[in-house]
Amino acid sequence: MEAMSNHIYELKVYNPFLLAGAFIVCLAGAWITMRLVTRVSETRGRQRIGWYFLAAMAGASFVWCTHFAAMLAYNCSAGVHLDPTETVLSLLAMFVAVPFAIMAAARLYGRGGCLLGGMIFGIGVACMHYIGMAAYHVDAPVTWNLPLVGLSVVIGIGLSSVAFMLALRPASLRREVGMTLAMVGDNGQFQAIGFAVIGGSMLTIIAGIACYVIDGSLRQDSYQELHRMAMSDALTGLPNRISFNERLEQEVATADRTGAQFALIGIDLNKFKEINDTRGHAAGDIVLTTLAERFSALLGAGEFVARLGGDEFIAIHRTSDRAELHGFVERIQHALNQPIPIDDYLVTSGGSIGVAVYPVDAKDSETLISRADLAMYRAKTDLHETIWYYESSLDQNLCARRALGDDLKKAMVDGQLSLSFQVQTVVATGAVSGYEALLRWDHPVRGAIPPVEILELADENGLIIQLGEWVLDQACHAAVEWDENVRVAVNMSVTQFLQPAFDTIVAAVLARSGLSAHRLVIEISEATVQRDRRRALAMARKVHAMGVCLALDAFGGPHSVLSMLYDFPFDKIKIDRSLMQKVDTDPAMAELVRSVMVAGHALHISVLAQGIETAAQLAVVSAKGCDESQGYLIGHPGQMTPTAPGTRPDDAHGMRQAFAARPLRAAAFPLSYPEI
């Protein structure tokens, strides 16, 4: 500033602390404004509007407040006063320029957007500055160097454009420093002039910083939660396949570096599909979550378990001690074999376990997974062992088995399966009463595959229900063409029959085929009944109510009670009291009891009837040829009195007469008490 006379006016710093404060406001404000610009570019919708507002408020206030705070830090020897209207207009210039500058840079993106945003911001700063200088009235003549004024505007536009470009790039320390210095450089020309209101500006900047920090913390928490979700199984909370792959690569790298060993353990549930089909998917979820909790609880150092999907789990055990490995595998097996409570019943899934050791059994992760899988598959097909450790001989046999399973899937699609029908006749007349449907598969390479092997393959590959429905449908459609008095019998697997919707499937097949319900015979084995008596009985009643006939298949087979009577050296059969309760009122039950006695006598086994509580019951079993009896009618539990040598206990016939002569007292001898 220069007066028109020879008098020289001086402008000097009289408050360095105020000037330092203005510089701090400039740095902090430039940094937070550019960080808020970054947030604007990263968000959408209503959230972006909020960030627009914060960025505009922070940018306008830091520039304007830095300008006037620094201005107050200087003292002029001439008289000075501020015009309030022009001061407010300078602030408005920034509040108008900053939002439009940020909008142009964020929406247009790229160099064009940053250049336009920088131009708007630079012009806004120039307007704010020179309007503010116009408000700074000095009682002395003032002249302006127009080329320098123009240069200051150009420099401001350039540095603002650079700041916007850096703000919209991926985060890095170099970018943070660069964009802050670019924004500060845009206003460095004004620091010598002085700015105002540091306190208000700092509050605005602090608010912006707080919003940025809170948002950053929320983003970090969200990222961590998303990462956890991405790396964890949604149902069980165990690590998922992605997490397992990362852990496996780490274990391989560690083993290669240190020369250590680790085992990979594949785990597949044996009855999970059956539980899902018969109990529902909710029960299956309970099984999976319960097993996941058990697996997590048994883990120690260097041990890891993940769920790969479905009923498939996989574990890692880091050790070179074979005994420790066996102990870990046994802990897994124990967890699999413990019953799992679901509502009012218990289920036991069990599982097949395959183990392969790195680098003994494989030199890379893919081969290791494959060989652990082979061992697990071998365990699944073995009737006696549920744990298998990989052996080189497994490759050829199990690959062939898997290939045959794939062939079965193809055979079902390509129509390679067929049904044969075996005739059933009336013994007395020889008339045809029906035919049993028998499954056949003519393999293009192996030839005829035995039906038992077909069913085993279907069960192993999850095709048993689909295959059973196909057989039922084909058999019913074939039987429609037969005589009206000829039936068709179809054997159903345990899994098929215990499905909750099996009766619906049967009804749908009958409706499609047009076969009368009484011409269909559903055959089930004793194993089906023994698997879940309550559910089997409920389904049998539903199917029978439709008019469909039921047959007990393979009665007297290797796992039957009749076979057990023949194989075991029993000396006595004790008929349960539950049968005795109906023996004098239900003729069918009386005949059933008689048949048991006939079978026992044929095998030279004594028969004892339990629960004899009335004279009528005793009379029935006596007439049927029962050898011994036991119950409240005969005698109730009590202390035994030693007898002298040569004597015998009370005469049994006398006891029967005595008890028959007096009524039983239900209160004294409840019928629910067991005999001892």
C-alpha positions as CSV (number, residue, x, y, z in Angstrom):
1,M,0.0,0.0,0.0
2,E,1.4,3.3,-1.0
3,A,0.0,6.9,-0.3
4,M,-0.2,9.5,-3.0
5,S,2.0,11.8,-0.9
6,N,5.5,10.9,0.2
7,H,4.3,9.5,3.5
8,I,4.9,5.7,3.8
9,Y,2.4,3.5,5.7
10,E,3.6,0.3,7.3
11,L,1.8,-3.1,7.6
12,K,3.4,-5.4,10.1
13,V,2.6,-8.4,12.4
14,Y,1.6,-7.5,15.8
15,N,0.0,-10.9,16.9
16,P,2.1,-13.9,15.8
17,F,-0.1,-16.3,17.8
18,L,-3.1,-15.2,15.8
19,L,-1.2,-15.7,12.6
20,A,0.0,-19.2,13.7
21,G,-3.6,-20.1,14.6
22,A,-4.7,-19.0,11.1
23,F,-2.0,-21.3,9.6
24,I,-3.2,-24.2,11.7
25,V,-6.8,-23.6,10.6
26,C,-5.6,-23.5,7.0
27,L,-3.9,-26.9,7.2
28,A,-6.6,-28.6,9.2
29,G,-9.4,-27.1,7.1
30,A,-7.7,-28.0,3.8
31,W,-7.2,-31.6,4.9
32,I,-10.7,-32.3,6.2
33,T,-12.3,-30.5,3.3
34,M,-10.5,-32.8,0.8
35,R,-11.3,-35.8,2.9
36,L,-15.0,-34.9,2.9
37,V,-14.8,-34.4,-0.9
38,T,-13.6,-38.1,-1.0
39,R,-16.6,-39.2,1.0
40,V,-18.9,-37.3,-1.4
41,S,-17.5,-39.3,-4.3
42,E,-17.9,-42.6,-2.5
43,T,-21.5,-42.3,-1.4
44,R,-24.9,-42.1,-3.1
45,G,-28.4,-40.9,-2.3
46,R,-29.3,-39.0,0.9
47,Q,-25.9,-39.9,2.4
48,R,-24.2,-38.0,-0.4
49,I,-26.3,-34.9,0.4
50,G,-25.1,-34.9,4.0
51,W,-21.5,-35.1,2.9
52,Y,-22.1,-32.3,0.4
53,F,-23.3,-30.1,3.2
54,L,-20.4,-30.9,5.5
55,A,-17.8,-30.5,2.8
56,A,-19.3,-27.1,1.7
57,M,-19.5,-25.9,5.3
58,A,-15.9,-27.0,6.1
59,G,-14.4,-25.6,2.9
60,A,-16.2,-22.2,3.0
61,S,-15.5,-21.6,6.7
62,F,-11.9,-22.6,6.7
63,V,-11.0,-20.3,3.7
64,W,-13.0,-17.4,4.9
65,C,-12.0,-17.7,8.6
66,T,-8.3,-18.2,7.7
67,H,-8.5,-15.0,5.6
68,F,-9.9,-12.8,8.3
69,A,-8.0,-14.3,11.2
70,A,-4.7,-13.6,9.5
71,M,-5.9,-10.1,8.6
72,L,-6.4,-9.4,12.2
73,A,-2.9,-10.5,13.0
74,Y,-1.5,-7.5,11.1
75,N,-1.4,-3.8,12.1
76,C,-1.4,-1.0,9.6
77,S,0.0,2.5,10.6
78,A,-3.0,4.1,8.7
79,G,-6.5,4.0,10.0
80,V,-8.4,0.8,9.1
81,H,-12.1,-0.2,9.4
82,L,-14.2,-3.2,8.1
83,D,-17.4,-2.8,6.1
84,P,-19.9,-5.3,7.5
85,T,-21.9,-5.7,4.2
86,E,-18.9,-6.5,2.1
87,T,-17.5,-8.8,4.8
88,V,-20.7,-10.9,4.7
89,L,-20.7,-10.9,0.9
90,S,-17.2,-12.4,1.0
91,L,-18.4,-15.2,3.1
92,L,-21.4,-15.8,0.9
93,A,-19.1,-16.0,-2.1
94,M,-17.4,-19.0,-0.5
95,F,-20.7,-20.7,0.5
96,V,-21.9,-20.4,-3.1
97,A,-18.6,-21.5,-4.8
98,V,-17.6,-24.5,-2.6
99,P,-20.8,-26.7,-3.1
100,F,-20.7,-26.2,-6.9
101,A,-17.0,-26.9,-7.1
102,I,-17.4,-30.2,-5.1
103,M,-20.4,-31.2,-7.2
104,A,-18.6,-30.6,-10.4
105,A,-15.5,-32.6,-9.3
106,A,-17.5,-35.5,-7.8
107,R,-20.2,-35.9,-10.4
108,L,-18.2,-35.4,-13.5
109,Y,-15.1,-37.2,-12.0
110,G,-12.0,-37.5,-14.2
111,R,-9.7,-34.6,-15.1
112,G,-12.5,-32.6,-16.7
113,G,-14.6,-32.6,-13.5
114,C,-11.5,-31.7,-11.4
115,L,-10.5,-28.9,-13.7
116,L,-14.1,-27.5,-13.6
117,G,-14.3,-27.9,-9.9
118,G,-10.9,-26.3,-9.4
119,M,-11.9,-23.3,-11.6
120,I,-15.1,-22.7,-9.6
121,F,-13.2,-23.1,-6.3
122,G,-10.4,-20.9,-7.4
123,I,-12.7,-18.1,-8.7
124,G,-14.7,-18.4,-5.5
125,V,-11.6,-17.9,-3.3
126,A,-10.5,-15.0,-5.5
127,C,-14.0,-13.4,-5.1
128,M,-14.0,-14.0,-1.4
129,H,-10.5,-12.5,-1.0
130,Y,-10.9,-9.4,-3.1
131,I,-14.4,-8.7,-1.7
132,G,-12.9,-9.1,1.7
133,M,-10.0,-6.7,0.8
134,A,-12.6,-4.2,-0.4
135,A,-14.2,-4.5,3.0
136,Y,-10.8,-3.7,4.5
137,H,-11.0,0.1,4.3
138,V,-7.6,1.9,4.8
139,D,-7.4,5.6,5.3
140,A,-4.8,5.9,2.6
141,P,-4.7,5.6,-1.2
142,V,-4.4,1.9,-2.3
143,T,-3.2,0.7,-5.8
144,W,-3.5,-2.8,-7.2
145,N,-1.0,-4.7,-9.5
146,L,-3.5,-6.2,-11.9
147,P,-1.1,-8.8,-13.5
148,L,-0.4,-10.2,-10.0
149,V,-4.1,-10.3,-9.3
150,G,-4.7,-12.3,-12.4
151,L,-1.7,-14.6,-11.7
152,S,-3.1,-15.2,-8.2
153,V,-6.5,-16.3,-9.6
154,V,-4.8,-18.7,-12.2
155,I,-2.6,-20.2,-9.4
156,G,-5.6,-20.7,-7.2
157,I,-7.5,-22.5,-10.0
158,G,-4.5,-24.8,-10.8
159,L,-3.8,-25.8,-7.2
160,S,-7.5,-26.4,-6.5
161,S,-7.8,-28.6,-9.5
162,V,-4.8,-30.6,-8.4
163,A,-6.3,-30.9,-4.9
164,F,-9.6,-32.3,-6.3
165,M,-7.7,-34.8,-8.5
166,L,-5.7,-36.1,-5.5
167,A,-8.8,-36.3,-3.3
168,L,-10.6,-38.6,-5.8
169,R,-7.7,-41.0,-6.1
170,P,-7.3,-44.2,-3.9
171,A,-6.2,-43.4,-0.4
172,S,-2.4,-43.2,0.3
173,L,-0.1,-41.2,2.6
174,R,1.4,-39.5,-0.5
175,R,-2.0,-38.5,-1.7
176,E,-3.1,-37.2,1.7
177,V,0.0,-34.9,1.9
178,G,-0.3,-33.8,-1.7
179,M,-3.9,-32.8,-1.6
180,T,-3.5,-30.9,1.7
181,L,-0.5,-28.9,0.4
182,A,-2.3,-28.2,-2.9
183,M,-5.3,-26.7,-1.0
184,V,-3.1,-24.8,1.4
185,G,-1.0,-23.4,-1.5
186,D,-4.2,-22.1,-3.0
187,N,-4.6,-19.8,0.0
188,G,-0.9,-19.2,0.9
189,Q,-1.0,-15.9,-1.0
190,F,-3.6,-14.7,1.5
191,Q,-1.9,-15.6,4.7
192,A,0.0,-12.4,4.8
193,I,-3.3,-10.5,4.6
194,G,-4.8,-12.1,7.8
195,F,-8.1,-13.8,8.4
196,A,-10.8,-13.8,11.1
197,V,-12.7,-16.0,13.5
198,I,-10.3,-18.9,14.3
199,G,-12.6,-20.2,17.0
200,G,-15.7,-20.6,14.8
201,S,-13.6,-22.1,12.0
202,M,-12.0,-24.6,14.4
203,L,-15.4,-25.7,15.6
204,T,-16.5,-26.3,12.0
205,I,-13.3,-28.2,11.2
206,I,-13.6,-30.3,14.4
207,A,-17.2,-31.1,13.5
208,G,-16.0,-32.2,10.1
209,I,-13.2,-34.3,11.6
210,A,-15.6,-35.9,14.1
211,C,-18.0,-36.9,11.3
212,Y,-15.1,-38.2,9.2
213,V,-13.7,-40.2,12.1
214,I,-17.1,-41.6,13.1
215,D,-17.8,-42.5,9.5
216,G,-14.4,-44.1,9.1
217,S,-15.0,-46.1,12.3
218,L,-18.4,-47.3,11.1
219,R,-16.9,-48.2,7.7
220,Q,-14.1,-50.2,9.4
221,D,-16.6,-52.0,11.6
222,S,-18.8,-52.7,8.6
223,Y,-15.8,-53.9,6.6
224,Q,-14.8,-56.2,9.5
225,E,-18.3,-57.5,9.7
226,L,-18.5,-58.1,6.0
227,H,-15.1,-59.8,6.0
228,R,-16.3,-62.0,8.9
229,M,-19.5,-62.9,7.0
230,A,-17.5,-63.5,3.8
231,M,-15.1,-65.9,5.6
232,S,-17.7,-67.6,7.9
233,D,-20.5,-70.1,7.3
234,A,-23.8,-68.3,7.8
235,L,-25.6,-71.2,9.5
236,T,-22.9,-72.6,11.8
237,G,-20.5,-69.7,12.2
238,L,-17.6,-72.0,11.4
239,P,-15.0,-70.8,8.8
240,N,-16.2,-71.4,5.3
241,R,-14.6,-72.7,2.1
242,I,-12.8,-69.4,1.4
243,S,-11.4,-69.3,4.9
244,F,-10.3,-72.9,4.7
245,N,-8.5,-72.3,1.4
246,E,-6.5,-69.4,3.0
247,R,-5.7,-71.5,6.1
248,L,-4.6,-74.5,3.9
249,E,-2.2,-72.4,1.9
250,Q,-0.8,-71.0,5.1
251,E,-0.3,-74.5,6.5
252,V,1.4,-75.7,3.3
253,A,3.7,-72.7,3.3
254,T,4.6,-73.3,7.0
255,A,5.2,-77.0,6.4
256,D,7.4,-76.3,3.4
257,R,9.4,-73.7,5.3
258,T,9.8,-75.7,8.6
259,G,9.7,-79.3,7.4
260,A,6.7,-80.0,9.7
261,Q,3.7,-82.1,8.8
262,F,-0.1,-81.6,9.1
263,A,-3.1,-83.7,8.4
264,L,-6.2,-82.9,6.4
265,I,-9.4,-84.6,7.7
266,G,-12.4,-84.8,5.5
267,I,-15.8,-85.3,7.4
268,D,-19.1,-86.3,5.8
269,L,-22.2,-87.0,7.7
270,N,-23.7,-90.4,7.1
271,K,-27.4,-89.8,7.8
272,F,-27.8,-86.1,7.2
273,K,-29.9,-86.5,4.0
274,E,-32.1,-89.0,5.7
275,I,-32.6,-86.7,8.6
276,N,-33.4,-83.8,6.3
277,D,-35.9,-86.0,4.3
278,T,-37.6,-87.6,7.3
279,R,-37.4,-84.8,9.9
280,G,-37.3,-81.7,7.7
281,H,-34.6,-79.1,7.0
282,A,-35.1,-77.4,10.4
283,A,-33.9,-80.6,12.1
284,G,-31.0,-80.8,9.6
285,D,-30.0,-77.3,10.6
286,I,-30.0,-78.2,14.3
287,V,-27.7,-81.2,13.5
288,L,-25.3,-79.0,11.7
289,T,-25.2,-76.2,14.3
290,T,-24.8,-78.8,17.2
291,L,-21.9,-80.5,15.5
292,A,-20.3,-77.2,14.7
293,E,-20.5,-76.3,18.4
294,R,-18.9,-79.7,19.3
295,F,-16.2,-79.3,16.8
296,S,-15.3,-75.8,18.0
297,A,-15.2,-77.0,21.6
298,L,-12.7,-79.8,20.9
299,L,-10.2,-77.7,19.0
300,G,-6.7,-77.1,20.4
301,A,-3.6,-75.4,19.3
302,G,-2.8,-76.0,15.6
303,E,-6.3,-77.4,14.9
304,F,-8.9,-76.0,12.6
305,V,-12.4,-77.0,11.4
306,A,-14.5,-75.5,8.6
307,R,-17.8,-76.2,6.9
308,L,-17.5,-76.5,3.2
309,G,-21.2,-76.7,2.5
310,G,-24.1,-79.1,3.0
311,D,-23.1,-81.9,5.4
312,E,-19.4,-81.6,4.5
313,F,-16.8,-80.5,7.0
314,I,-13.0,-80.4,6.9
315,A,-10.4,-80.1,9.6
316,I,-6.7,-79.5,9.9
317,H,-4.4,-80.9,12.5
318,R,-0.8,-79.6,12.7
319,T,1.5,-82.3,14.2
320,S,4.0,-85.0,13.2
321,D,2.9,-87.2,16.1
322,R,0.7,-90.1,14.8
323,A,-0.8,-90.7,18.2
324,E,-1.9,-87.1,18.6
325,L,-3.5,-87.2,15.1
326,H,-5.4,-90.4,16.1
327,G,-6.6,-88.7,19.2
328,F,-7.9,-85.7,17.3
329,V,-9.7,-87.9,14.8
330,E,-11.2,-90.0,17.6
331,R,-12.5,-86.7,19.2
332,I,-14.2,-85.8,16.0
333,Q,-15.7,-89.3,15.7
334,H,-17.0,-89.1,19.3
335,A,-18.6,-85.7,18.5
336,L,-20.3,-87.2,15.4
337,N,-21.6,-90.3,17.2
338,Q,-23.2,-88.5,20.2
339,P,-27.0,-88.3,20.0
340,I,-28.5,-84.9,19.2
341,P,-31.7,-83.9,20.9
342,I,-34.4,-82.4,18.5
343,D,-37.7,-81.6,20.2
344,D,-38.9,-84.8,21.8
345,Y,-36.5,-87.3,20.1
346,L,-32.9,-88.0,19.5
347,V,-31.0,-88.4,16.3
348,T,-27.5,-89.7,15.6
349,S,-25.9,-88.7,12.4
350,G,-22.6,-90.4,12.6
351,G,-20.0,-89.6,9.9
352,S,-17.3,-90.9,7.6
353,I,-13.8,-89.6,8.1
354,G,-10.9,-89.6,5.6
355,V,-7.3,-88.5,6.6
356,A,-4.4,-87.5,4.4
357,V,-1.0,-86.2,5.6
358,Y,1.1,-83.4,4.0
359,P,3.7,-83.9,2.6
360,V,3.6,-87.7,3.1
361,D,0.5,-88.4,1.0
362,A,0.6,-85.3,-1.2
363,K,3.0,-82.6,-2.2
364,D,0.5,-79.8,-3.0
365,S,-2.8,-78.7,-1.5
366,E,-5.1,-79.8,-4.4
367,T,-3.8,-83.4,-4.3
368,L,-4.0,-83.4,-0.5
369,I,-7.7,-82.4,-0.7
370,S,-8.4,-85.0,-3.3
371,R,-6.7,-87.8,-1.3
372,A,-8.4,-86.9,2.0
373,D,-11.7,-87.0,0.0
374,L,-10.8,-90.4,-1.4
375,A,-10.1,-91.8,2.1
376,M,-13.4,-90.3,3.3
377,Y,-15.3,-91.9,0.4
378,R,-13.7,-95.2,1.2
379,A,-14.9,-94.9,4.8
380,K,-18.4,-94.1,3.6
381,T,-18.6,-97.2,1.5
382,D,-17.1,-99.5,4.2
383,L,-19.7,-101.3,6.4
384,H,-17.3,-101.7,9.3
385,E,-14.9,-98.8,9.4
386,T,-15.9,-95.1,9.5
387,I,-12.3,-93.8,9.6
388,W,-9.8,-94.3,6.7
389,Y,-6.3,-93.1,6.3
390,Y,-5.2,-92.5,2.8
391,E,-3.4,-95.4,1.0
392,S,-2.1,-95.3,-2.6
393,S,-4.4,-98.3,-3.4
394,L,-7.5,-96.2,-2.7
395,D,-7.1,-94.1,-5.9
396,Q,-7.9,-96.7,-8.4
397,N,-10.8,-98.5,-6.5
398,L,-12.5,-95.3,-5.3
399,C,-12.1,-93.5,-8.6
400,A,-13.9,-96.5,-10.2
401,R,-16.6,-96.4,-7.6
402,R,-17.2,-92.6,-8.1
403,A,-17.2,-93.1,-11.9
404,L,-19.9,-95.7,-11.4
405,G,-21.9,-93.3,-9.3
406,D,-21.7,-90.7,-12.1
407,D,-22.7,-93.4,-14.6
408,L,-25.9,-94.1,-12.5
409,K,-26.8,-90.4,-12.7
410,K,-26.4,-90.5,-16.4
411,A,-28.3,-93.8,-16.6
412,M,-31.3,-92.2,-14.9
413,V,-31.3,-89.4,-17.5
414,D,-30.6,-91.5,-20.5
415,G,-33.1,-94.2,-19.8
416,Q,-30.7,-97.1,-19.1
417,L,-32.7,-98.3,-16.1
418,S,-35.6,-100.7,-16.5
419,L,-38.0,-102.7,-14.4
420,S,-38.5,-106.5,-14.4
421,F,-41.6,-108.1,-12.9
422,Q,-41.6,-111.3,-10.9
423,V,-44.9,-113.1,-10.7
424,Q,-46.7,-113.9,-7.4
425,T,-49.3,-116.7,-7.4
426,V,-52.0,-118.1,-5.1
427,V,-50.6,-121.4,-3.7
428,A,-53.9,-123.2,-3.7
429,T,-55.0,-122.4,-7.2
430,G,-51.8,-121.2,-9.0
431,A,-53.7,-118.1,-10.1
432,V,-51.6,-114.9,-10.6
433,S,-52.1,-112.5,-7.7
434,G,-49.5,-109.9,-8.5
435,Y,-46.0,-109.0,-9.7
436,E,-43.1,-107.5,-7.8
437,A,-41.2,-104.7,-9.6
438,L,-37.4,-105.3,-9.6
439,L,-34.9,-102.7,-10.7
440,R,-32.4,-103.5,-13.5
441,W,-29.5,-101.6,-14.9
442,D,-27.6,-102.8,-18.0
443,H,-24.4,-100.9,-17.9
444,P,-22.8,-100.3,-21.3
445,V,-19.4,-101.5,-20.1
446,R,-19.9,-103.6,-17.0
447,G,-23.1,-105.2,-18.1
448,A,-25.8,-106.1,-15.6
449,I,-25.4,-104.3,-12.2
450,P,-26.9,-106.1,-9.2
451,P,-29.9,-104.4,-7.7
452,V,-28.2,-104.2,-4.3
453,E,-25.3,-102.3,-5.8
454,I,-27.6,-100.0,-7.6
455,L,-29.3,-99.1,-4.4
456,E,-26.0,-98.6,-2.6
457,L,-24.8,-96.3,-5.3
458,A,-28.0,-94.3,-5.3
459,D,-27.7,-93.9,-1.5
460,E,-24.1,-92.8,-1.7
461,N,-24.8,-90.3,-4.4
462,G,-28.0,-88.9,-2.9
463,L,-30.2,-90.4,-5.6
464,I,-32.2,-92.9,-3.5
465,I,-35.4,-90.8,-3.2
466,Q,-35.4,-89.8,-6.9
467,L,-34.8,-93.4,-7.9
468,G,-37.5,-94.7,-5.6
469,E,-40.1,-92.3,-7.1
470,W,-39.1,-93.3,-10.6
471,V,-39.5,-97.0,-9.8
472,L,-42.9,-96.4,-8.2
473,D,-44.1,-94.3,-11.1
474,Q,-42.9,-96.8,-13.7
475,A,-44.5,-99.8,-11.9
476,C,-47.9,-98.1,-11.5
477,H,-48.0,-97.1,-15.1
478,A,-47.1,-100.7,-16.1
479,A,-49.8,-102.2,-13.8
480,V,-52.6,-100.2,-15.3
481,E,-52.4,-102.4,-18.4
482,W,-52.8,-105.6,-16.3
483,D,-56.0,-107.4,-15.2
484,E,-58.0,-105.6,-12.6
485,N,-57.4,-108.3,-9.9
486,V,-53.6,-108.3,-10.3
487,R,-51.5,-106.1,-8.0
488,V,-48.0,-104.6,-8.3
489,A,-45.6,-104.6,-5.4
490,V,-42.9,-102.0,-5.0
491,N,-40.2,-102.1,-2.4
492,M,-39.4,-98.7,-0.6
493,S,-36.1,-97.8,1.0
494,V,-36.0,-96.5,4.6
495,T,-35.3,-93.0,3.5
496,Q,-38.1,-93.0,1.0
497,F,-40.8,-94.4,3.3
498,L,-40.0,-92.1,6.2
499,Q,-40.2,-88.9,4.2
500,P,-42.9,-86.6,5.7
501,A,-44.5,-86.3,2.3
502,F,-44.3,-89.9,1.1
503,D,-48.1,-90.4,1.2
504,T,-48.5,-87.3,-1.0
505,I,-46.0,-88.7,-3.5
506,V,-47.9,-92.0,-3.6
507,A,-51.2,-90.2,-4.1
508,A,-49.7,-88.2,-7.0
509,V,-48.3,-91.3,-8.7
510,L,-51.6,-93.1,-8.5
511,A,-53.4,-90.0,-9.9
512,R,-51.0,-89.7,-12.8
513,S,-51.1,-93.4,-13.7
514,G,-54.8,-94.0,-13.0
515,L,-54.0,-97.2,-11.0
516,S,-56.5,-98.0,-8.2
517,A,-55.0,-97.7,-4.7
518,H,-55.9,-101.3,-3.7
519,R,-53.8,-102.6,-6.6
520,L,-50.6,-101.1,-5.2
521,V,-48.5,-102.9,-2.6
522,I,-45.9,-101.0,-0.7
523,E,-43.2,-103.3,0.7
524,I,-41.1,-102.1,3.7
525,S,-38.5,-104.1,5.7
526,E,-38.1,-104.6,9.4
527,A,-35.2,-102.2,9.2
528,T,-37.6,-99.4,8.2
529,V,-39.8,-100.0,11.3
530,Q,-36.8,-100.4,13.6
531,R,-35.2,-97.1,12.3
532,D,-38.1,-95.0,13.6
533,R,-41.1,-97.0,14.8
534,R,-43.3,-94.0,15.6
535,R,-42.8,-92.3,12.2
536,A,-43.0,-95.6,10.3
537,L,-46.3,-96.4,12.1
538,A,-47.8,-93.0,11.3
539,M,-46.8,-93.2,7.6
540,A,-48.1,-96.8,7.4
541,R,-51.5,-95.7,8.7
542,K,-51.6,-92.8,6.2
543,V,-50.8,-95.0,3.2
544,H,-53.1,-97.8,4.4
545,A,-55.9,-95.3,4.8
546,M,-55.6,-94.4,1.1
547,G,-56.4,-98.0,0.3
548,V,-52.8,-99.0,-0.6
549,C,-51.7,-102.4,0.7
550,L,-48.7,-102.8,2.9
551,A,-46.3,-105.8,3.0
552,L,-43.5,-106.6,5.5
553,D,-40.5,-107.5,3.3
554,A,-37.6,-109.8,4.1
555,F,-39.3,-111.1,7.2
556,G,-37.0,-113.7,8.9
557,G,-33.9,-112.3,7.2
558,P,-30.5,-112.0,8.8
559,H,-31.5,-109.1,11.0
560,S,-35.0,-110.5,11.9
561,V,-36.2,-111.7,15.2
562,L,-37.0,-115.1,13.7
563,S,-33.4,-115.4,12.5
564,M,-32.2,-114.4,16.0
565,L,-34.3,-117.2,17.6
566,Y,-32.6,-119.7,15.3
567,D,-29.0,-118.4,15.6
568,F,-28.8,-117.8,19.4
569,P,-28.8,-120.6,21.9
570,F,-31.9,-119.3,23.8
571,D,-33.5,-121.7,26.4
572,K,-36.5,-119.6,27.1
573,I,-38.7,-117.0,25.4
574,K,-40.6,-114.5,27.7
575,I,-43.7,-113.1,26.0
576,D,-44.1,-109.4,27.0
577,R,-46.9,-108.4,29.3
578,S,-48.2,-105.9,26.7
579,L,-49.4,-108.8,24.6
580,M,-51.0,-110.5,27.7
581,Q,-53.2,-107.5,28.3
582,K,-55.1,-108.3,25.1
583,V,-54.8,-112.0,24.9
584,D,-58.2,-112.8,26.4
585,T,-60.1,-110.0,24.5
586,D,-58.5,-109.9,21.1
587,P,-58.6,-113.2,19.1
588,A,-55.9,-112.0,16.7
589,M,-53.6,-111.3,19.6
590,A,-54.3,-114.8,21.1
591,E,-53.3,-116.4,17.8
592,L,-50.2,-114.3,17.6
593,V,-49.2,-115.5,21.1
594,R,-50.0,-119.1,20.0
595,S,-47.7,-118.8,17.0
596,V,-44.9,-117.6,19.3
597,M,-45.4,-120.7,21.4
598,V,-45.4,-122.9,18.3
599,A,-42.1,-121.4,17.1
600,G,-40.5,-121.8,20.5
601,H,-41.6,-125.5,20.8
602,A,-40.4,-126.1,17.2
603,L,-36.9,-124.9,18.3
604,H,-37.1,-126.7,21.7
605,I,-37.3,-123.4,23.6
606,S,-39.4,-123.0,26.7
607,V,-42.1,-120.2,26.5
608,L,-43.0,-118.1,29.5
609,A,-46.0,-115.6,29.5
610,Q,-45.4,-112.5,31.6
611,G,-48.0,-110.2,33.1
612,I,-50.7,-112.8,33.9
613,E,-53.1,-110.8,36.1
614,T,-56.5,-112.5,35.5
615,A,-57.8,-116.0,35.5
616,A,-59.0,-115.5,31.9
617,Q,-55.5,-114.7,30.7
618,L,-54.1,-117.7,32.5
619,A,-56.7,-119.9,30.9
620,V,-55.9,-118.7,27.4
621,V,-52.1,-119.2,27.6
622,S,-52.7,-122.6,29.3
623,A,-54.9,-123.7,26.4
624,K,-52.4,-122.5,23.9
625,G,-49.6,-124.6,25.4
626,C,-47.6,-122.1,27.4
627,D,-44.9,-123.7,29.5
628,E,-44.6,-121.1,32.3
629,S,-46.3,-118.1,33.6
630,Q,-45.5,-115.0,35.7
631,G,-47.6,-112.1,37.0
632,Y,-49.6,-110.7,39.9
633,L,-52.1,-113.6,39.6
634,I,-49.3,-116.0,40.2
635,G,-47.4,-114.0,42.8
636,H,-46.3,-110.5,43.6
637,P,-42.7,-109.4,44.4
638,G,-41.6,-110.1,48.0
639,Q,-38.8,-111.4,50.2
640,M,-37.8,-115.0,49.7
641,T,-37.9,-117.3,52.8
642,P,-35.2,-120.0,52.9
643,T,-36.7,-123.5,52.7
644,A,-35.5,-126.5,54.6
645,P,-33.6,-129.3,52.8
646,G,-36.0,-131.8,51.2
647,T,-39.0,-129.4,51.0
648,R,-40.2,-127.3,48.1
649,P,-41.9,-123.9,47.7
650,D,-45.7,-123.5,47.9
651,D,-47.6,-125.5,45.3
652,A,-48.1,-123.3,42.2
653,H,-51.6,-124.8,41.6
654,G,-52.6,-123.8,45.1
655,M,-51.4,-120.3,44.6
656,R,-53.4,-119.9,41.3
657,Q,-56.5,-121.1,43.1
658,A,-56.0,-118.8,46.0
659,F,-55.4,-115.7,43.8
660,A,-58.3,-116.7,41.5
661,A,-60.6,-116.9,44.6
662,R,-60.0,-113.3,45.7
663,P,-60.2,-110.1,43.6
664,L,-57.1,-108.1,42.9
665,R,-56.7,-104.6,44.5
666,A,-55.6,-102.2,41.8
667,A,-54.4,-99.7,44.4
668,A,-52.2,-102.2,46.1
669,F,-50.9,-103.8,42.9
670,P,-50.8,-101.2,40.1
671,L,-50.9,-102.9,36.7
672,S,-48.1,-100.7,35.5
673,Y,-45.6,-102.2,37.9
674,P,-43.0,-104.4,36.2
675,E,-42.6,-107.9,37.3
676,I,-39.3,-108.7,39.0
